Amino acid sequence: MARPDWLTETESKIAGIDPADIEWANSVGEKYEGEWLGKGDAARHLALGYVTAKTYMNNPKELRGFRNPIFLSSLREMTIPGTFLPKWIYQDPDAAMDLRNNKLGFDLATMADSKEDAEKLIDKMITGDLTQASTEEEAK
C-alpha cells in the first residue's frame, strides 16, 4: 500500500528534505530492475538515505528531535503506510531490508560530497551485490 502523495509531501516538509532530492532518489532507483522488491528498491533506499543524512548534516540545529530526518525515515519504514501504526518488522522482510539500505545510504553521506559521487557509489554497491537488496523471494 503506497502512501498518499500529500502524506509524503508533509513528511518531507517536516523533515526539511527538498522534494527535488526525493525525485533524484527515485530516479536512481529507476535505473535498476525491481522497483519495489529488487535492486531498484535497494538503490532508491540507498539514495534516500544519502539525501536524508545530507539534509540533517546541513541543518543539525533546525532538525533535532522529532524533526530529525534520519529518525523520521526510520519511523516511516517501521509503520503501516498512511497510518503510523507500528508493523512487526520480523513479519516484513522488505521493511527490514529497506531500513538496512537506508542506513547504508546514511553512511554514504560521509563518503560522497555530491549526488553524482553518491550515485557512482550506489551503482558500485548495486552492481557489485554489496547491499542487501529486497527481492520477491525474500519478501515471501
Disulfide bonds with the S-S distance in Angstrom:
none
